[in-house]
Every structure is written in structure tokens, then in C-alpha cells.
Amino acid sequence: MTTVQPSVHTIVLKSLLHNGIVHRALALAVATIVLIAVHHPTWVPYAVSLYAIWNAAAVTLNAAKAARAAKA
């Protein structure tokens, strides 16, 4: 009997969703759209900067968590 293996794309997408990368990217997209819609496009670089800080912190914390899990 053969088992169905998930595709690489499915595995990668699930991993990105689990790590929250997709959620953070969508938050940036929504913030950009809202800022442009309310006629504050000059605030977009600030939103991008906050996103970069938020993303870097989240990726660092996830890497530390993965390293601890691999060590145990």
C-alpha cells in the first residue's frame, strides 16, 4: 500500500503559516493599503520599518525556539 506524500509546496506553505511569516506580510500589505487609502502615503516607509523590526524579531525568536527543540 502506498502512502500519499504531501508536495514540497504544501510543506513549505504550512511551515510559513506556522511561523507567522504570511500573517506578518499580510499585515504589512493591509497597513500599506489603509495608509494610502486615508491619504497618508508618507507613513508607508514607517510601516515598512516597523514590519522589518517585527519580522526580524519573530524570525530570531523562531530560530532560537527551533534550536532549543533540536538540542533537546
N, C-alpha and C positions, 0 to 999 in steps of 0.2 A: 504494500500500500504506500503510495506516495503522499507526502505532505505538501501543502501549498506554502511556498516561501513568499513572504512579502517582498515587494520590489524595493530596490535601494531608494527610490524616490519617496516611497511611503515611510521608510525608516527614517530618512533624513527629515522629512516634514514633521513626523511625530517628535523627533528629537528637538527640532527648532520650536515647536509649540510647547513642549515640556519645559524648555529653558526660558521661554518667555520672549524670545527674540522677535517673533512675529507680532506679539502683542505690543512690544515697545515700538516697532516700526509702524504699526497701525496708529498708535497714539501720536507719533510724530506727524504722520500724514493728516490725521484729523486736526491736530493743532495748526498745521500749516494752512489747511483749507479754511478753518474758522478764522484765523488771523487775517487771511486775505479777504474773506467774506465781510468781516467787520471793518475793513479798510485800515488795517494795521500791518501792512506787509513789512514795515521796517522791524517789526518784532520777530519775524521769522528766523533771522540768524540767532536770536537769543533762544528760541525754542530748539533750534538745531544744537546749540551749545549745551543746553540742559539735557537734551536727548543723548548727546555724546557722553556726558558725565554719567548719566543714569545707566546707559548701556555698558560703559566701561566698568562701573561698579558691579553691575549684575553679572557680567561675564567673569570678572575676577572672583566674585563670591561663588559662582557656579563651578569655576575651575578648582577653587580651594575645596569645595564640597566633594567634587569628583576625586580629587587627590586623596582626601581623607578616606573616602569609600574604597578606593583602590588599595590603600595601605592596610585597611582592616581585614 
